[in-house]
């Protein structure tokens, strides 16, 4: 009969107690904060027409808001590695949510230049919050990382989908500044909550010791970098140009074409809601390959549709197909690099930001010079095809 060492039992109980914040309160707070970040991420889209009217902006001048948000985001991503490595996830996320709150509140001020500065500030906060939260969840989850990251991004999607209706209601009720201050206050509450907790993941040195060789790591880094760039670029291209495409193929009744991107995001979030259910039944690689194939079919179908309803259906299908890709990329990065992902991640997230900025521009460039938005949508279709090919370049350890 085997005896039980009381010290081992005590150690197990202590370990469980130490990990409790990661599994309950902290996890819930990170997810709630990520929903707030979903609102802030797409805030410029629905609020920009209001800012244009308020400050009599030209389209060229209004476009600067997207540029400075991107610059702020890149600055946040660039500082991520040093902050997380030296100060930990807690300090990084607190700094991110505080700057996010200051920036969103600044948009309520009646000054264009201050509004641009505020956009840089909340863009910086988003660069920290979005990247650090994904890394934190992937580290905490250990097993089934892709499913855990998918659930986190469902929370983001809830905030993103809610943003436009909230702005519309607040504007019609002449309460837009109040809405901005409420979002800022929620960000500050999340910051205070995180500051009050110990959310740092426990290190797993044995796991880091078993990482693949440096030669394989170089190949993996190149493939992952390309995938991060292409995925975010493809997602932003479809989501960003969905309304314009829907309007040009018919637009539906009234101005419902404005809601077209919402259907893409609904498809994306619905797909991510299913990831945790489907992944235990098939391999992650097979799931991602199947998803990218579906996304390519949905994107390709956009090149042929002639009606509004068909375009909406294609946007939903494309969103569902892309759902598993980004969570799997985060899981792959952490699964391969371990705690080194805290430093490597800032490079990959920066590439993702560049993809999100450049590929939608490429869609517009092709559309202008090839006389049609259908031709422009060949860019995200090519992105899906290349991402499919890259799945077979990644070594197996990254995909488990």
For each residue, the residues with C-beta under 8 A, 3 or more apart:
1:
2:
3:
4: 8 9
5: 8 9
6: 9 10
7: 10 11
8: 4 5 11 12
9: 4 5 6 12 13
10: 6 7 13 14
11: 7 8 14 15
12: 8 9 15 16
13: 9 10 16 17
14: 10 11 17 18
15: 11 12 18 19
16: 12 13 19 20
17: 13 14 20
18: 14 15 202
19: 15 16 22 23 202
20: 16 17 23 24
21: 24 25 26 197 198 199
22: 19 26 27 140 199 201
23: 19 20 27 140
24: 20 21 27 28
25: 21 28 29 197
26: 21 22 29 30 194 197 199
27: 22 23 24 30 31 137 140
28: 24 25 31 32
29: 25 26 32 33 190 193 194 197
30: 26 27 33 34 93 133 136 137 152 194 199
31: 27 28 34 35 151 152 155
32: 28 29 35 36 155 190
33: 29 30 36 37 93 97 129 133 187 190 194
34: 30 31 37 38 129 133 152 153 155 156 159
35: 31 32 38 39 155 156 158 159
36: 32 33 39 40 100 159 183 186 187 190
37: 33 34 40 41 100 126 129 130 133 156 159
38: 34 35 41 42 155 156 157 158 159 160 161 162 163
39: 35 36 42 43 159 160 162 163 166 183
40: 36 37 43 100 104 122 125 126 159 183 187
41: 37 38 126 130 156 159 160
42: 38 39 45 46 160 163 164
43: 39 40 46 47 104 107 122 163 167 183
44: 47 48 65 66 69 119
45: 42 48 163 164
46: 42 43 49 163 164 167 168
47: 43 44 50 51 107 167 176
48: 44 45 51 52 62 65
49: 46 52 53
50: 47 53 54 167 171 176
51: 47 48 54 55 57 62 65 107 112 115
52: 48 49 55 56 57 59 62
53: 49 50 56
54: 50 51 110
55: 51 52 112 115
56: 52 53
57: 51 52 61 62 112
58: 61 62
59: 52 62 63
60: 63 64
61: 57 58 64
62: 48 51 52 57 58 59 65
63: 59 60 66 67
64: 60 61 67 68 116
65: 44 48 51 62 68 69 115 116 119
66: 44 63 69 70
67: 63 64 70 71
68: 64 65 71 72 116 119 120 123
69: 44 65 66 72 73 119 120 122 123 126
70: 66 67 73 74 123 353 356 357
71: 67 68 74 75 120 123
72: 68 69 75 76 103 119 120 121 122 123 124 125 126 127
73: 69 70 76 77 123 124 126 127 353
74: 70 71 77 78 127 350 353 354
75: 71 72 78 79 120 123 124 127
76: 72 73 79 80 96 99 123 124 125 126 127 128 131
77: 73 74 80 127 128 131 346 349 350 353
78: 74 75 127 346 350
79: 75 76 82 83 127 128 346
80: 76 77 83 84 92 127 128 131 132 342 345 346 349
81: 84 85 342 343 344 345 346 347
82: 79 85 86
83: 79 80 86 87 91 92 95 128 132
84: 80 81 87 88 89 92 132 135 342 343
85: 81 82 342 343
86: 82 83
87: 83 84 90 91 92
88: 84 91 92 200
89: 84 92 93 132 135 136 199 200 201
90: 87 93 94 194 195 197 198 199 200
91: 83 87 88 94 95
92: 80 83 84 87 88 89 95 96 128 132
93: 30 33 89 90 96 97 128 129 132 133 136 191 194 199
94: 90 91 97 98 191 194 195
95: 83 91 92 98 99 125 128
96: 76 92 93 99 100 125 126 127 128 129 132
97: 33 93 94 100 101 125 129 187 188 190 191 194
98: 94 95 101 102 125 187 188 191
99: 76 95 96 102 103 121 122 124 125 128
100: 36 37 40 96 97 103 104 121 122 125 126 129 184 187
101: 97 98 104 105 125 183 184 185 187 188 191
102: 98 99 105 106 118 121 122 125 184
103: 72 99 100 106 107 118 119 120 121 122 123 124 125
104: 40 43 100 101 107 118 122 180 183 184 187
105: 101 102 108 118 180 181 184
106: 102 103 109 114 115 117 118 121 122
107: 43 47 51 103 104 115 118 119 122 180
108: 105 176 177 180 181
109: 106 114 115 118
110: 54
111: 114 115
112: 51 55 57 115 116
113: 116 117
114: 106 109 111 117 118
115: 51 55 65 106 107 109 111 112 118 119
116: 64 65 68 112 113 119 120
117: 106 113 114 120 121
118: 102 103 104 105 106 107 109 114 115 121 122
119: 44 65 68 69 72 103 107 115 116 122 123
120: 68 69 71 72 75 103 116 117 123 124
121: 72 99 100 102 103 106 117 118 124 125
122: 40 43 69 72 99 100 102 103 104 106 107 118 119 125 126
123: 68 69 70 71 72 73 75 76 103 119 120 126 127
124: 72 73 75 76 99 103 120 121 127 128
125: 40 72 76 95 96 97 98 99 100 101 102 103 121 122 128 129 187
126: 37 40 41 69 72 73 76 96 100 122 123 129 130
127: 72 73 74 75 76 77 78 79 80 96 123 124 130 131 349 353
128: 76 77 79 80 83 92 93 95 96 99 124 125 131 132
129: 33 34 37 93 96 97 100 125 126 132 133
130: 37 41 126 127 133 134 156 349
131: 76 77 80 127 128 134 135 345 346 349
132: 80 83 84 89 92 93 96 128 129 135 136
133: 30 33 34 37 93 129 130 136 137 152
134: 130 131 137 138 149 152 153 330
135: 84 89 131 132 138 139 330 334 341 342 345
136: 30 89 93 132 133 139 140 199 201
137: 27 30 133 134 140 141 145 148 149 152 330
138: 134 135 141 145 148 149 330 331 333 334 335 341
139: 135 136 142 201 334 339 341
140: 22 23 27 136 137 148 201
141: 137 138 144 145 147 148 149
142: 139 145 204
143:
144: 141 147 148 276 279 280
145: 137 138 141 142 148 149 327 330 331 334 335
146: 149 150 275 279 284 324 327 328 330 331
147: 141 144 150 151 275 276 279 327
148: 137 138 140 141 144 145 151 152 276 327 331
149: 134 137 138 141 145 146 152 153 326 327 330 331
150: 146 147 153 154 272 273 275 276 323 324 327
151: 31 147 148 154 155 272 275 276
152: 30 31 34 133 134 137 148 149 155 156 327
153: 34 134 149 150 156 157 269 272 326 327
154: 150 151 157 158 269 272 273
155: 31 32 34 35 38 151 152 158 159
156: 34 35 37 38 41 130 152 153 159 160
157: 38 153 154 160 161 265 268 269 272
158: 35 38 154 155 161 162 269
159: 34 35 36 37 38 39 40 41 155 156 162 163
160: 38 39 41 42 156 157 163 265
161: 38 157 158 164 262 265 266 269
162: 38 39 158 159 165 166
163: 38 39 42 43 45 46 159 160 166 167
164: 42 45 46 161 167 168 262
165: 162 168 169
166: 39 162 163 169 170 179
167: 43 46 47 50 163 164 170 171 176 179
168: 46 164 165 171 172
169: 165 166 172 173 175
170: 166 167 173 175 176 178 179
171: 50 167 168 174 175 176
172: 168 169
173: 169 170
174: 171
175: 169 170 171 178 179
176: 47 50 108 167 170 171 179 180
177: 108 180 181
178: 170 175 181 182
179: 166 167 170 175 176 182 183
180: 104 105 107 108 176 177 183 184
181: 105 108 177 178 184 185
182: 178 179 185 186
183: 36 39 40 43 101 104 179 180 186 187
184: 100 101 102 104 105 180 181 187 188
185: 101 181 182 188 189
186: 36 182 183 189 190
187: 33 36 40 97 98 100 101 104 125 183 184 190 191
188: 97 98 101 184 185 191 192
189: 185 186 192 193
190: 29 32 33 36 97 186 187 193 194
191: 93 94 97 98 101 187 188 194 195
192: 188 189 195 196
193: 29 189 190 196 197
194: 26 29 30 33 90 93 94 97 190 191 197 199
195: 90 94 191 192
196: 192 193
197: 21 25 26 29 90 193 194
198: 21 90
199: 21 22 26 30 89 90 93 136 194
200: 88 89 90
201: 22 89 136 139 140
202: 18 19
203: 208 339
204: 142 207 208 338
205: 208 209
206: 209 210
207: 204 210 211 338
208: 203 204 205 211 338 339 340
209: 205 206
210: 206 207
211: 207 208 217 336 337 338 397
212: 216 217 220 336 395 397
213: 216 217
214: 217 218
215: 218 219
216: 212 213 219 220 395 397
217: 211 212 213 214 220 221 336 337
218: 214 215 221 222
219: 215 216 222 223 393 395
220: 212 216 217 223 224 336 394 395 398
221: 217 218 224 225 344
222: 218 219 225 226
223: 219 220 226 227 390 393 394
224: 220 221 227 228 329 332 333 336 348 394 398
225: 221 222 228 229 347 348 351
226: 222 223 229 230 351 386 390
227: 223 224 230 231 325 329 387 390
228: 224 225 231 232 329 348 349 351 352 355
229: 225 226 232 233 351 352 354 355
230: 226 227 233 234 355 359 383 386 387 390
231: 227 228 234 235 322 325 326 329 352 355 383 387
232: 228 229 235 236 326 352 353 355 356
233: 229 230 236 237 355 356 358 359 360 380 383
234: 230 231 237 238 295 322 355 359 380 383 384 387
235: 231 232 238 239 268 322 326 356
236: 232 233 239 240 355 356 357 359 360
237: 233 234 240 241 359 360 362 363 377 379 380 383
238: 234 235 241 242 264 299 315 318 319 322 377 380
239: 235 236 242 261 264 265
240: 236 237 261 360 363
241: 237 238 244 245 360 363 364 373 376 377
242: 238 239 245 246 260 261 263 264 315
243: 246 247 257 258 259 260 261
244: 241 247 248 373
245: 241 242 248 249 260 302 311 373 377
246: 242 243 249 250 251 252 257 260 308 311 312 315
247: 243 244 251 257 260
248: 244 245 251 373
249: 245 246 305 306 307 308 310 311
250: 246 306 307 308 311
251: 246 247 248 255 256 257 308
252: 246 256 257 308 309
253: 256
254:
255: 251 258
256: 251 252 253 259 260 308
257: 243 246 247 251 252 260 308
258: 243 255
259: 243 256 262 263
260: 242 243 245 246 247 256 257 263 264 311 312 315
261: 239 240 242 243 264 265 315
262: 161 164 259 265 266
263: 242 259 260 266 267 312 315 316 319
264: 238 239 242 260 261 267 268 315 316 318 319
265: 157 160 161 239 261 262 268 269 319
266: 161 262 263 269 270 316 319
267: 263 264 270 271 315 316 317 318 319 320 323
268: 157 235 264 265 271 272 319 320 322 323
269: 153 154 157 158 161 265 266 272 273 319 323
270: 266 267 273 274 319 320 323
271: 267 268 274 275 291 319 320 321 322 323 324
272: 150 151 153 154 157 268 269 275 323 324 327
273: 150 154 269 270 276
274: 270 271 277 278 323
275: 146 147 150 151 271 272 278 279 287 323 324 327
276: 144 147 148 150 151 273 279
277: 274 280
278: 274 275 281 282 287
279: 144 146 147 275 276 282 284 287 324
280: 144 277
281: 278
282: 278 279 286 287
283: 286 287 399
284: 146 279 287 288 324 328 331 399 400
285: 288 289 391 399
286: 282 283 289 290
287: 275 278 279 282 283 284 290 291 324 328
288: 284 285 291 292 324 325 328 391 399
289: 285 286 292 293 388 391
290: 286 287 293 294
291: 271 287 288 294 295 320 321 322 323 324 325
292: 288 289 295 296 321 322 325 384 387 388 391
293: 289 290 296 297 321 388
294: 290 291 297 298 317 318 320 321
295: 234 291 292 298 299 317 318 320 321 322 325 384
296: 292 293 299 300 321 381 384 385 388
297: 293 294 300 301 317 321
298: 294 295 301 302 314 315 316 317 318 319 320 321
299: 238 295 296 302 303 314 318 377 380 381 384
300: 296 297 303 304 381
301: 297 298 304 305 310 314 317
302: 245 298 299 305 311 314 315 318 374 377
303: 299 300 374 377 378 381
304: 300 301
305: 249 301 302 310 311 314
306: 249 250 310
307: 249 250 310 311
308: 246 249 250 251 252 256 257 311 312
309: 252 312 313
310: 249 301 305 306 307 313 314
311: 245 246 249 250 260 302 305 307 308 314 315
312: 246 260 263 308 309 315 316
313: 309 310 316 317
314: 298 299 301 302 305 310 311 317 318
315: 238 242 246 260 261 263 264 267 298 302 311 312 318 319
316: 263 264 266 267 298 312 313 319 320
317: 267 294 295 297 298 301 313 314 320 321
318: 238 264 267 294 295 298 299 302 314 315 321 322
319: 238 263 264 265 266 267 268 269 270 271 298 315 316 322 323
320: 267 268 270 271 291 294 295 298 316 317 323
321: 271 291 292 293 294 295 296 297 298 317 318 384
322: 231 234 235 238 268 271 291 292 295 318 319 325 326
323: 150 267 268 269 270 271 272 274 275 291 319 320
324: 146 150 271 272 275 279 284 287 288 291 327 328
325: 227 231 288 291 292 295 322 328 329 387
326: 149 153 231 232 235 322 329 330
327: 145 146 147 148 149 150 152 153 272 275 324 330 331
328: 146 284 287 288 324 325 331 332 399
329: 224 227 228 231 325 326 332 333
330: 134 135 137 138 145 146 149 326 327 333 334
331: 138 145 146 148 149 284 327 328 334 335
332: 224 328 329 335 336 394 398 399
333: 138 224 329 330 336 337 341 344 345 348
334: 135 138 139 145 330 331 337 338 341
335: 138 145 331 332 397 398 400
336: 211 212 217 220 224 332 333 341 397 398
337: 211 217 333 334 340 341 344
338: 204 207 208 211 334 341
339: 139 203 208 342
340: 208 337 343 344
341: 135 138 139 333 334 336 337 338 344 345
342: 80 81 84 85 135 339 345
343: 81 84 85 340 346
344: 81 221 333 337 340 341 347 348
345: 80 81 131 135 333 341 342 348 349
346: 77 78 79 80 81 131 343 349 350
347: 81 225 344 350 351
348: 224 225 228 333 344 345 351 352
349: 77 80 127 130 131 228 345 346 352 353
350: 74 77 78 346 347 353 354
351: 225 226 228 229 347 348 354 355
352: 228 229 231 232 348 349 355 356
353: 70 73 74 77 127 232 349 350 356 357
354: 74 229 350 351 357 358
355: 228 229 230 231 232 233 234 236 351 352 358 359
356: 70 232 233 235 236 352 353 359 360
357: 70 236 353 354 360 361
358: 233 354 355 361 362
359: 230 233 234 236 237 355 356 362 363 379 380 383
360: 233 236 237 240 241 356 357 363 364
361: 357 358 364 365
362: 237 358 359 365 366 376 379
363: 237 240 241 359 360 366 367 373 376 377 379 380
364: 241 360 361 367 368 376
365: 361 362 368 369 376
366: 362 363 369 370 375 376 378 379
367: 363 364 370 371 372 373 375 376
368: 364 365
369: 365 366
370: 366 367 375 376
371: 367 375
372: 367 375 376
373: 241 244 245 248 363 367 376 377
374: 302 303 377 378
375: 366 367 370 371 372 378
376: 241 362 363 364 365 366 367 370 372 373 379
377: 237 238 241 245 299 302 303 363 373 374 380 381
378: 303 366 374 375 381 382
379: 237 359 362 363 366 376 382 383
380: 233 234 237 238 299 359 363 377 383 384
381: 296 299 300 303 377 378 384 385
382: 378 379 385 386
383: 230 231 233 234 237 359 379 380 386 387
384: 234 292 295 296 299 321 380 381 387 388
385: 296 381 382 388 389
386: 226 230 382 383 389 390
387: 227 230 231 234 292 325 383 384 390 391
388: 289 292 293 296 384 385 391
389: 385 386 392 393
390: 223 226 227 230 386 387 393 394
391: 285 288 289 292 387 388 394
392: 389
393: 219 223 389 390
394: 220 223 224 332 390 391 398 399
395: 212 216 219 220 398
396: 399 400
397: 211 212 216 335 336 400
398: 220 224 332 335 336 394 395
399: 283 284 285 288 328 332 394 396
400: 284 335 396 397
